[in-house]
Amino acid sequence: MRPRLDVPVLHGSLVRLEPLTAGHTADLVRAAEEDRSSYAYTLVPRATEMGAYLAAQFAREREGLIPFAQVRVADGMAVGCTAFWNPRTWPARPELRAIEIGWTWLAASAQGTGINVEAKLLLFTYAFETLGVTRVDLKTDARNERSRHAIERLGACFEGVLRNWSPSWAPGEEGQLRDSAMFSVIDTEWPAVKSSLHARLEVTDP
């Protein structure tokens, strides 16, 4: 049984991370259909699939998923999703030692606006400074150069590629496995990563 975490709303100046609910459905339908050209390797539901997508995310909460809607502060619209995932405890101890950030996607209009950077800052901060983890993982399809570059710019360390590691979300590859590029930030790196993310948010084009 994975530990169950109750994470509050996480507030930033650009984005607010709210626990995902069915009330976000209409906004997320609009967000997912804006421009899908950057979703080749990412699980982003079509409008007709959003209800099933949310139901699946809620079901995954029993497996340790903590899903959020990414709400743009400027207009109050939910423009994507993200999550904590795969929380792990110390051997024979209930305290968390590591957690993953994943299940992330953003509407085209929210990409490149600083929302992703601030959302990751909020999640990293909560993970290291409230949950007290020693490691945060991130992973992506090894072929997804855009996502790999974005993760590296966050300050995460590339650890290598695990072959046939995760389900593929690429069209036409249903039921197949993908190679996953693995990244992490550990607790000793967090102060420098935090400073770097704050610096990125201070510039006009994060």
trRosetta pair geometry for C-beta under 8 A, 3 or more apart (Angstrom, degrees):
i j d omega theta_ij theta_ji phi_ij phi_ji
2 63 6.2 61 17 175 139 39
2 64 3.4 -55 126 -68 156 115
2 86 7.9 -107 -129 -139 144 31
2 87 5.8 117 -177 61 108 92
3 64 7.1 60 56 -118 53 99
3 87 5.4 -81 54 108 99 135
3 89 6.1 107 -28 -56 124 115
3 94 6.9 115 -93 -172 125 83
3 96 6.6 -114 49 -73 153 93
4 64 7.7 -127 -92 -108 49 55
5 64 8.0 51 8 -156 100 69
5 66 5.5 -46 75 -70 109 140
5 84 6.9 -40 69 92 145 146
5 87 6.4 133 -23 -54 127 161
5 131 7.2 -8 -132 -107 140 121
7 10 7.3 -21 159 -41 107 105
7 19 7.1 152 77 -78 82 97
7 66 5.3 76 11 176 127 142
7 68 7.9 -64 95 -68 129 112
7 84 6.7 122 -29 8 155 138
7 126 6.6 66 -146 166 116 150
9 16 6.3 1 -179 178 107 100
9 17 6.7 164 -160 84 55 58
9 18 5.2 -5 -116 -105 98 65
9 19 7.1 -89 -75 -7 68 78
10 16 7.2 165 83 -162 53 51
10 17 4.1 5 52 51 102 111
10 68 7.5 -26 27 -127 109 153
10 122 4.2 119 149 173 131 126
10 123 7.2 130 93 -68 175 54
10 126 6.1 -82 -101 -46 132 137
11 16 5.5 -6 -116 -118 60 88
11 122 7.7 168 56 -122 22 132
12 15 5.0 20 58 59 123 65
12 16 6.6 -157 35 -76 70 47
12 17 7.8 56 -1 -11 103 87
12 73 7.1 -129 88 -37 71 133
12 118 4.4 128 173 165 160 123
12 119 7.3 -113 3 -73 151 46
12 121 7.2 101 -104 75 134 111
12 122 5.5 -100 -50 -59 115 124
13 73 6.4 -113 163 38 32 165
13 118 7.1 -120 48 -136 72 152
14 72 7.2 -42 166 -144 66 66
14 73 5.7 -160 -174 20 15 115
14 74 7.6 -6 -147 -29 59 94
14 113 7.0 171 -168 126 133 97
14 114 5.2 -152 -88 104 173 106
14 115 5.2 -140 135 -92 119 63
14 118 4.7 140 50 20 115 159
14 201 7.7 -141 -8 -144 131 111
15 70 5.4 -25 -161 -169 127 88
15 71 6.6 132 -163 68 66 49
15 72 6.3 -40 -104 -103 71 42
15 73 6.3 -121 -75 -21 18 92
15 115 4.6 102 -56 -148 127 85
15 118 5.2 152 28 90 106 118
15 119 5.1 -37 92 -66 153 89
15 122 7.4 -123 88 -5 103 143
16 71 4.4 -31 65 69 93 108
16 73 5.8 108 -22 -78 97 85
17 68 4.2 0 -173 -179 94 149
17 69 7.4 159 -153 73 49 45
17 70 6.3 -20 -101 -103 72 58
17 71 7.4 -179 -84 19 21 84
17 82 6.9 -60 -126 60 117 113
17 119 6.2 115 -67 -137 115 88
17 122 5.7 172 1 111 130 147
17 123 7.2 107 -60 -64 171 87
18 21 7.7 -58 133 5 109 97
18 24 7.5 165 85 -71 120 129
18 68 6.2 133 65 -158 34 83
18 69 5.0 -18 64 55 94 96
18 71 5.5 37 0 -13 114 128
18 78 7.7 -85 46 -98 119 106
19 66 7.7 -71 -118 -177 87 79
19 67 7.3 82 -160 84 58 62
19 68 6.3 -62 -98 -106 27 65
19 69 7.8 16 99 11 19 84
20 24 6.1 -82 -149 28 68 145
20 54 7.0 -157 155 -138 118 92
20 57 6.2 -31 100 124 153 141
20 58 7.7 -135 100 -71 109 78
20 67 4.0 -35 14 115 135 105
20 68 5.7 -170 -40 -130 87 9
20 69 5.0 125 -103 -37 70 80
20 81 6.4 29 -93 -130 133 106
20 83 7.9 -35 -14 -86 132 96
21 24 5.9 117 63 -5 64 94
21 69 7.6 -63 25 -17 64 127
22 25 5.6 -5 -175 -33 59 115
22 54 6.1 117 -99 143 65 152
24 27 5.6 -66 -169 50 65 110
24 28 5.4 60 138 -25 91 113
24 54 7.8 164 68 -108 96 133
24 69 4.2 -149 -120 -91 159 151
24 71 8.0 -111 -119 -77 116 98
24 78 4.3 70 -155 -43 104 173
25 28 5.9 -69 -147 40 26 106
25 29 6.3 31 159 -25 66 104
25 50 5.7 123 -154 133 86 127
25 51 6.9 26 -134 -83 133 67
25 54 6.4 -66 -92 -32 94 155
26 29 5.8 -50 -151 28 31 114
26 30 6.9 26 154 -12 62 103
27 30 5.9 -60 -157 38 34 108
27 31 6.2 32 150 -20 69 109
27 69 7.6 73 83 -167 128 134
27 77 5.1 175 -145 -165 121 75
27 78 3.7 109 104 46 137 92
27 79 7.3 -73 160 -60 108 42
28 31 5.3 -51 -141 38 37 115
28 32 6.0 36 161 -21 69 106
28 50 5.9 146 102 -145 110 130
28 54 7.9 130 67 -66 157 113
28 69 7.0 -105 -66 -127 114 108
28 78 5.4 -38 -57 111 77 120
28 80 7.6 116 -123 -100 86 18
28 81 7.0 32 -124 -44 128 102
29 32 6.2 -58 -145 35 24 107
29 33 6.5 5 162 -5 60 115
29 47 4.6 64 -158 -130 99 83
29 50 5.1 -84 -81 -30 85 161
30 33 6.3 -75 -149 44 26 100
30 34 7.0 51 155 -56 63 87
30 77 7.6 -68 79 -167 130 126
30 107 7.7 -1 114 -107 72 139
31 34 6.2 -31 -160 -15 33 113
31 77 7.4 155 -65 149 108 109
31 78 6.6 -98 -22 111 143 69
31 79 4.8 163 -118 -147 132 45
31 80 5.9 -145 159 -60 146 57
31 106 7.6 -87 178 -175 120 41
31 107 3.6 -102 -158 -68 85 116
31 110 7.4 -1 -145 -2 112 126
32 36 7.4 30 168 -90 64 100
32 44 5.3 174 -139 167 100 101
32 45 6.0 -26 -152 74 163 63
32 46 6.8 -179 132 -124 127 21
32 47 6.7 174 80 -68 116 59
32 50 6.9 -176 20 -84 151 110
32 105 7.7 45 -106 122 84 135
32 107 7.1 -89 -55 -94 29 80
33 36 7.3 -29 -132 -48 35 105
33 46 7.3 66 -84 -153 93 61
33 47 5.4 5 -55 -52 131 106
34 107 4.9 72 11 -166 142 98
34 108 4.5 -144 107 28 120 104
34 109 5.8 -109 -168 -12 161 96
35 38 7.5 53 115 5 92 92
35 107 8.0 88 35 -179 77 68
35 108 3.7 23 50 -40 109 161
36 39 4.9 -55 -170 27 77 126
36 44 6.9 -172 -133 90 95 133
36 108 8.0 -94 -53 -48 27 116
37 108 7.6 56 36 -99 89 128
38 42 7.6 11 125 20 72 134
38 108 6.8 143 15 -101 119 85
38 111 6.8 65 42 -75 168 169
38 146 6.6 -111 -155 113 100 166
39 42 4.7 -95 -148 59 68 102
39 44 4.5 -79 -137 28 139 131
39 105 7.0 35 -111 -139 104 128
40 144 7.4 173 77 -106 95 90
40 170 6.3 12 158 -125 71 86
40 171 7.5 -78 -152 7 61 96
41 140 7.3 78 117 175 128 91
41 141 3.9 -115 178 38 134 151
41 143 6.1 176 -87 78 146 97
41 144 4.2 -129 63 -75 150 114
41 147 7.1 -109 77 0 122 137
41 168 7.8 -73 -148 -160 79 78
41 169 6.2 95 175 71 43 93
41 170 5.4 -17 -109 -76 63 90
41 178 7.7 112 -157 -134 106 160
42 105 5.4 133 156 -94 133 111
42 141 7.9 -124 -63 2 56 120
42 144 7.4 92 -50 -120 85 148
42 147 7.3 149 -69 -68 111 138
42 169 6.0 -21 163 97 9 141
43 53 7.9 163 155 -134 103 115
43 103 7.4 -43 66 -136 118 68
43 105 7.3 -128 80 -39 55 135
43 169 4.1 -112 -62 -130 78 147
44 105 4.6 169 -88 -165 105 166
45 49 3.8 -141 -166 96 106 107
45 50 5.0 155 103 -83 135 52
45 52 7.3 168 -131 68 144 85
45 53 3.8 -108 -41 -46 148 147
46 49 4.8 80 52 12 74 108
46 50 7.6 -111 94 -38 38 76
47 50 6.1 -29 -158 -17 33 114
49 52 5.4 -63 -167 49 65 109
49 53 5.5 72 135 -32 87 105
50 53 5.3 -54 -144 35 33 116
50 54 6.3 31 160 -17 68 103
51 54 6.1 -56 -150 36 28 106
51 55 6.4 28 153 -18 63 108
52 55 5.5 -53 -146 38 33 114
52 56 6.3 35 154 -21 66 105
53 56 5.8 -57 -152 35 28 110
53 57 6.5 28 151 -18 64 105
54 57 5.6 -53 -148 35 35 112
54 58 6.3 35 154 -18 67 104
55 58 5.8 -53 -149 36 31 111
55 59 6.4 33 151 -20 64 105
56 59 5.6 -52 -148 35 33 113
56 60 6.5 36 152 -23 64 104
57 60 5.6 -53 -150 32 33 113
57 61 7.5 54 147 -38 59 86
57 65 6.5 -131 -166 131 68 149
57 67 4.7 38 173 -55 122 165
57 81 7.5 -94 -108 -167 158 151
57 83 7.6 -150 -152 -78 111 143
57 103 7.3 119 -118 -172 110 150
58 61 5.8 -29 -168 -3 41 116
58 67 7.7 -85 -72 31 48 137
59 62 6.5 -40 177 16 50 108
60 63 5.1 -56 -163 41 62 111
60 64 7.8 -55 159 56 78 52
60 65 3.9 38 122 5 103 144
60 67 7.5 86 74 -40 112 117
61 64 7.7 -172 -166 42 33 9
61 65 5.1 -87 -85 69 44 87
61 66 7.2 79 -125 -87 85 41
61 67 7.2 -89 -74 4 94 97
64 85 6.6 95 111 -158 95 46
64 86 6.1 97 106 -84 137 20
64 87 5.1 -151 -166 25 121 89
65 83 5.5 -17 -165 -178 90 140
65 84 7.4 150 -160 85 42 59
65 85 5.4 0 -110 -107 71 82
65 103 7.2 48 -145 -13 118 156
66 83 5.9 151 76 -164 53 80
66 84 4.0 7 51 54 113 102
66 85 7.4 -144 29 -63 69 47
67 81 6.3 -15 -170 -168 101 113
67 82 7.7 159 -153 90 59 32
67 83 4.4 -33 -103 -98 57 111
67 103 6.6 -64 -113 106 93 148
68 81 6.7 150 82 -158 54 62
68 82 5.3 -16 62 67 104 76
68 83 6.2 174 14 -87 76 50
69 78 4.2 -42 179 -135 124 121
69 80 7.6 143 -163 85 56 37
69 81 6.1 -44 -108 -100 46 69
70 78 6.7 110 68 -158 48 66
70 79 5.7 -65 98 65 97 75
70 80 4.3 -6 44 69 124 86
70 81 6.4 -146 -2 -77 91 14
70 82 5.8 66 -54 -1 110 103
70 106 6.4 -48 74 -102 153 88
70 110 7.3 125 116 163 126 160
70 115 6.4 95 168 166 127 119
70 119 5.7 -28 -121 -98 118 143
71 76 6.4 -12 179 -160 109 41
71 77 6.9 171 -152 89 67 26
71 78 5.1 -41 -94 -91 73 61
71 79 7.3 123 -126 9 23 78
72 75 5.6 16 98 43 113 82
72 76 7.1 -48 78 8 70 10
72 77 5.2 0 41 60 108 79
72 78 7.8 -180 5 -98 76 12
72 79 4.9 49 -32 -11 109 129
72 110 6.2 -132 -76 -106 121 116
72 115 6.5 -52 -102 -103 84 138
73 76 7.4 21 -153 -69 26 49
79 106 5.9 25 130 -156 95 77
79 107 4.4 -90 -169 16 87 116
79 109 7.0 -104 -145 75 128 92
79 110 4.1 120 145 -47 141 147
79 115 7.0 -24 79 172 134 169
80 104 7.2 38 154 -173 122 63
80 105 5.1 -148 -153 101 106 58
80 106 3.8 -57 -57 -103 158 49
80 107 5.8 -137 -54 -11 92 68
80 110 6.1 -133 -15 71 120 151
80 115 7.8 122 31 129 128 135
81 103 6.2 -55 123 137 109 95
81 104 6.9 -155 98 -126 62 35
81 105 5.9 23 47 46 81 82
82 101 6.8 -3 177 -173 109 92
82 102 7.7 162 -163 96 69 18
82 103 6.3 135 -153 87 32 76
82 104 4.2 20 -110 -104 87 85
82 105 7.9 -177 -70 21 65 43
82 119 5.8 129 6 162 161 134
82 123 7.0 -100 133 -60 134 145
83 101 7.3 156 83 -155 48 51
83 102 6.0 -33 68 74 95 61
83 103 4.1 18 21 54 122 125
83 104 7.4 -143 19 -60 69 67
84 87 6.8 33 151 -59 111 99
84 99 5.4 -13 -164 169 104 128
84 100 7.1 128 -167 74 53 53
84 101 6.5 -38 -102 -97 52 59
84 123 6.9 179 -71 -153 88 109
84 127 7.2 164 -113 -85 120 106
85 99 7.3 128 60 -179 36 79
85 100 4.5 -46 75 78 85 105
85 101 7.3 126 23 -118 90 11
85 102 4.7 -48 26 43 140 109
85 103 6.3 123 -49 -7 137 109
86 98 8.0 -28 120 116 92 93
86 99 6.7 148 84 -151 66 50
86 100 4.3 35 50 11 112 121
86 102 7.8 44 8 14 108 131
86 137 7.1 -34 81 54 130 131
87 96 5.6 -60 -170 -122 106 115
87 98 7.5 164 -152 92 45 52
87 99 4.7 -8 -103 -104 70 95
88 96 7.0 98 75 -152 42 70
88 97 5.8 -53 101 59 88 90
88 98 4.7 1 51 60 109 94
88 99 7.2 -167 18 -74 70 49
89 93 6.2 -156 163 89 103 65
89 94 5.8 -57 -147 -159 144 27
89 95 6.2 127 -149 74 88 34
89 96 5.8 -71 -98 -98 62 39
89 97 6.3 97 -165 2 22 91
90 93 3.9 -3 79 58 112 115
90 94 7.9 -9 45 41 87 16
90 95 5.5 16 8 67 114 87
90 96 7.9 98 -18 148 77 7
90 97 4.9 110 -65 -45 72 124
95 132 6.9 -49 -174 92 111 125
96 99 6.4 0 -175 -45 132 105
96 131 5.2 -26 63 169 147 105
96 132 6.6 130 67 73 96 80
96 133 5.2 -53 127 -84 109 86
97 133 6.1 84 158 -143 20 73
97 134 5.5 -22 -169 25 72 104
97 135 7.0 21 144 27 73 97
98 133 5.4 111 -100 -164 26 117
98 134 6.5 -51 -71 60 76 74
98 135 4.1 -14 -112 70 102 101
98 136 7.1 -179 -157 -81 71 30
98 137 6.7 51 172 -20 112 101
99 127 5.5 -140 57 -135 125 118
99 131 6.7 4 -9 120 143 160
99 133 5.3 -109 7 -81 95 160
99 135 7.9 158 26 92 48 65
99 136 6.0 -17 72 -116 75 72
99 137 7.4 -148 109 24 31 84
100 136 7.1 129 -113 -170 27 62
100 137 4.1 -37 -104 71 83 101
100 138 6.9 144 -160 -82 79 37
100 139 7.3 -28 -151 5 125 97
101 104 7.0 28 151 -44 88 126
101 120 6.8 95 155 -126 165 80
101 123 5.2 94 -108 137 129 148
101 124 7.6 -45 -45 -63 147 69
101 127 7.7 -94 -55 -44 104 148
101 136 6.1 25 -12 177 102 112
101 137 7.3 -179 22 82 63 51
101 138 5.4 -20 64 -89 92 91
102 138 6.8 161 -74 -135 77 60
102 139 6.8 -7 -97 45 122 79
104 116 7.6 89 171 -133 132 99
104 119 7.8 144 -136 115 121 140
106 110 4.4 -118 177 88 112 115
106 111 5.3 144 97 -68 122 76
106 115 6.4 141 -132 93 143 126
106 116 6.1 -95 -30 -68 151 101
107 110 4.7 83 60 9 84 105
107 111 7.4 -140 94 -20 44 84
108 111 5.8 -48 -153 15 35 116
109 113 7.7 23 146 -35 55 138
110 113 5.6 -89 -164 27 44 130
110 115 4.9 -37 180 37 101 154
110 116 7.8 120 137 -38 95 83
111 115 7.9 -80 -87 49 24 110
111 116 7.1 26 -127 -25 57 125
112 205 7.2 -11 174 -166 91 89
112 206 7.6 168 -170 73 44 74
113 206 7.4 23 125 44 22 106
114 117 5.2 -58 -156 43 55 114
114 118 5.7 48 150 -18 83 106
114 200 7.5 170 -125 132 89 92
114 201 5.7 101 -158 -123 120 74
114 206 3.8 101 -95 18 81 139
115 118 6.0 -60 -144 41 28 104
115 119 6.0 31 158 -22 66 109
116 119 5.7 -55 -143 36 29 112
116 120 6.4 26 159 -16 64 105
116 150 6.9 -32 137 -174 150 129
117 120 6.1 -59 -153 37 27 106
117 121 6.4 30 149 -21 63 107
117 154 7.3 -174 -123 -104 69 83
117 197 5.9 173 180 -154 93 89
117 200 5.3 -122 -160 107 152 129
117 201 5.9 -172 115 -71 126 87
117 206 4.8 -107 8 160 152 141
118 121 5.3 -51 -147 35 37 116
118 122 6.4 39 153 -21 67 101
118 197 7.9 141 -93 168 38 109
118 201 5.9 87 -76 -105 91 130
119 122 5.7 -52 -151 34 32 112
119 123 6.4 25 153 -14 65 108
120 123 5.7 -57 -143 42 34 109
120 124 5.9 35 158 -19 69 108
120 154 5.4 -75 141 -130 160 131
120 197 6.8 -135 93 -128 100 141
121 124 5.9 -54 -140 40 26 109
121 125 6.1 28 159 -21 62 111
121 194 7.1 101 -141 -134 90 66
121 197 4.4 169 -87 141 107 141
121 198 7.2 115 -131 -64 143 62
121 201 7.2 -35 -24 -39 158 138
122 125 5.9 -58 -147 36 24 112
122 126 6.4 20 158 -15 62 108
123 126 6.0 -56 -146 38 29 107
123 127 6.1 29 156 -20 65 110
123 136 7.8 128 130 -152 97 147
124 127 5.7 -60 -146 37 28 111
124 128 6.1 7 166 -2 68 111
124 136 6.1 -122 -117 15 75 170
124 185 6.6 -2 -130 74 120 152
124 190 6.9 174 169 -137 111 98
124 193 6.8 -113 180 118 158 126
124 194 7.0 -162 114 -84 128 82
124 197 7.5 150 44 -9 146 164
125 128 6.5 -64 -139 46 23 95
125 129 5.4 -22 -179 21 64 123
125 130 7.7 52 133 -5 66 98
125 194 7.0 93 -85 -116 88 114
126 129 6.8 -67 -112 54 15 85
126 130 4.9 -31 -159 33 60 123
126 131 6.4 55 144 -10 70 100
127 130 7.5 8 -36 51 7 81
127 131 5.1 -36 -147 42 41 125
127 133 5.0 -36 169 30 89 125
127 136 5.1 77 120 -84 159 121
128 131 7.4 14 -26 56 11 84
128 132 7.4 47 -175 -111 32 20
128 133 6.2 -78 -92 57 47 79
128 136 7.2 -72 -53 -31 90 120
128 187 6.0 150 -138 -117 107 78
128 190 4.8 124 -130 -132 166 158
129 132 7.8 8 -178 -72 8 52
133 136 6.3 101 99 -63 138 75
133 187 7.3 -167 108 -68 57 104
134 186 6.2 2 157 -159 71 84
134 187 4.6 -63 -142 -18 57 122
135 184 5.6 -15 -167 -169 99 125
135 185 7.4 158 -153 83 52 46
135 186 5.0 -21 -99 -108 76 74
135 187 7.2 -71 -55 -25 47 79
136 184 6.5 154 80 -156 48 70
136 185 5.0 -3 55 56 100 92
136 186 8.0 -169 22 -83 64 31
137 182 7.0 -38 -158 -161 103 90
137 183 7.1 130 -164 80 56 55
137 184 5.2 -32 -103 -98 57 89
138 151 5.2 -174 114 -139 139 126
138 154 7.7 66 4 60 165 149
138 156 5.5 -55 36 -126 126 168
138 182 7.9 142 82 -161 49 46
138 183 4.5 -22 68 71 93 107
138 184 7.1 173 21 -84 71 38
139 165 7.7 -102 -179 111 149 138
139 166 6.9 146 122 -32 135 149
139 180 4.6 19 177 174 123 118
139 181 6.4 162 -155 80 68 49
139 182 5.1 -19 -103 -104 99 59
139 183 6.7 176 -82 23 46 75
140 144 4.9 -98 153 65 116 129
140 147 4.1 -173 -157 121 159 132
140 148 5.9 -146 69 -66 133 67
140 151 6.4 -160 -9 -24 128 142
140 180 6.9 148 71 -154 22 75
140 181 5.5 -18 63 56 77 99
140 183 8.0 14 6 3 92 114
141 144 4.2 90 68 -15 94 110
141 147 7.1 82 44 50 78 142
141 166 7.8 -117 -85 72 65 121
141 168 7.0 73 -111 -130 119 75
141 169 7.3 -118 -54 39 129 89
141 170 7.0 105 -128 -46 160 105
141 178 5.0 -53 -125 163 89 150
141 179 7.4 80 -163 73 58 60
141 180 6.8 -60 -102 -107 30 59
141 181 7.4 21 106 10 21 93
142 148 7.7 47 -148 -69 39 132
142 161 4.8 46 -107 -131 136 121
142 178 7.0 -179 15 159 86 96
142 179 4.1 -28 8 104 137 101
142 180 6.2 -160 -41 -123 87 6
142 181 4.5 127 -104 -41 66 90
143 170 7.9 14 62 -69 137 141
143 178 7.6 -100 10 -161 103 115
143 179 7.7 98 -26 60 81 99
144 147 4.0 12 131 28 121 116
144 148 6.1 144 95 -21 71 87
144 181 7.7 -135 51 22 86 124
145 148 5.6 -55 -142 39 33 113
145 149 6.2 35 159 -21 66 105
146 149 6.1 -58 -152 34 25 109
146 150 6.5 24 152 -18 62 108
147 150 5.6 -54 -147 36 34 112
147 151 6.3 32 156 -18 67 105
148 151 5.9 -55 -148 36 30 109
148 152 6.4 30 154 -18 64 107
148 158 7.7 41 -165 -102 101 119
148 181 5.4 2 -103 92 112 161
149 152 5.7 -56 -148 37 31 111
149 153 6.4 32 153 -21 65 106
150 153 5.7 -55 -150 35 30 112
150 154 7.0 40 149 -27 61 98
151 154 5.6 -46 -160 21 37 116
151 156 5.1 -47 165 48 87 134
151 183 5.0 164 152 19 131 167
152 155 8.0 87 173 -45 36 11
152 156 6.5 -97 -100 61 33 81
152 158 6.5 -11 -94 -47 102 106
152 183 7.3 -133 -74 -115 59 142
153 200 7.9 100 157 -102 102 153
154 185 7.7 -91 124 -52 106 129
154 193 7.1 29 150 -160 72 110
154 197 6.9 17 -153 -86 68 107
155 185 6.4 52 105 -100 93 120
155 189 7.1 173 149 156 110 115
155 192 7.0 -180 -161 112 141 87
155 193 3.8 172 103 -121 150 91
155 196 5.2 129 -66 68 133 146
155 197 7.0 -93 0 -47 128 90
156 183 3.9 61 139 161 128 121
156 184 6.1 148 -162 65 96 12
156 185 5.2 -85 -107 -49 72 87
156 193 7.7 59 -63 -123 50 137
157 183 6.3 155 74 -158 39 73
157 184 5.7 -28 56 63 92 69
157 185 7.0 135 6 -87 85 47
157 186 7.9 -18 18 -3 130 92
157 189 7.3 -139 -27 -82 115 173
158 181 6.9 -36 -142 178 98 103
158 182 7.5 110 -162 83 54 53
158 183 5.6 -37 -96 -98 47 85
159 182 4.5 -53 63 102 108 102
159 183 6.3 171 3 -101 90 26
159 184 5.9 36 -36 6 131 102
160 181 7.8 -154 117 -144 24 58
160 182 6.0 -3 64 47 61 106
161 179 5.2 22 176 167 113 113
161 180 6.8 161 -155 80 64 37
161 181 5.3 -34 -98 -94 80 61
161 182 7.1 169 -100 6 26 84
162 165 3.8 70 108 -70 109 141
162 179 6.8 173 84 -160 43 66
162 180 5.1 -11 57 59 94 92
162 182 5.9 57 -10 -32 105 123
163 179 5.0 -26 -118 -110 52 97
164 177 4.2 57 -153 113 70 140
164 178 7.6 147 -115 72 32 16
164 179 6.8 -12 -32 -80 37 62
165 177 6.9 141 36 -180 27 112
165 178 7.1 -49 51 85 73 63
165 179 6.5 66 11 -144 98 35
165 180 4.1 -87 70 16 131 114
166 177 6.7 136 72 -155 27 79
166 178 5.6 -29 72 56 81 94
166 180 4.7 74 4 -60 115 130
167 175 8.0 -38 -143 -114 99 13
167 176 7.6 112 -155 81 60 41
167 177 6.5 -70 -102 -108 33 56
167 178 7.1 29 125 7 20 95
168 173 4.0 -49 109 123 138 130
168 174 7.8 -121 82 -79 92 20
168 176 4.8 -11 26 86 128 89
168 177 6.2 126 -24 180 92 10
168 178 3.9 122 -86 -46 85 103
169 173 7.7 26 66 73 9 109
169 178 7.8 -46 11 -22 61 144
170 173 4.4 42 71 21 93 130
170 178 7.2 119 -3 -85 109 127
173 176 4.3 -82 -178 47 85 125
173 178 7.3 69 142 -68 148 95
185 189 5.4 -130 -162 87 77 122
185 190 6.2 98 154 -84 114 70
185 193 5.4 2 -141 -45 136 170
186 189 5.3 84 58 14 68 105
186 190 7.4 -106 105 -34 35 86
187 190 5.4 -30 -152 -7 38 123
189 192 5.9 -67 -170 47 60 106
189 193 5.6 55 139 -23 88 112
190 193 5.5 -60 -139 42 33 111
190 194 5.9 37 162 -25 69 107
191 194 5.7 -54 -145 35 27 114
191 195 6.5 27 157 -18 62 106
192 195 5.8 -53 -149 36 32 112
192 196 6.4 32 153 -19 64 107
193 196 5.7 -57 -149 38 31 112
193 197 6.3 29 156 -18 67 106
194 197 6.0 -56 -146 36 29 108
194 198 6.5 29 155 -17 63 106
195 198 5.8 -56 -150 37 30 111
195 199 6.4 32 152 -20 64 107
196 199 5.6 -54 -150 35 32 113
196 200 6.6 34 153 -21 65 102
197 200 5.7 -49 -149 32 35 112
197 201 6.6 32 153 -17 64 105
198 201 5.8 -59 -152 37 33 110
198 202 6.7 35 151 -27 64 104
199 202 5.7 -54 -154 26 35 114
199 203 7.4 31 153 -20 63 100
200 203 6.3 -57 -161 26 38 107
200 206 4.7 79 156 -141 94 93
201 206 5.8 8 -94 -92 44 133
203 206 6.2 139 68 -79 92 56
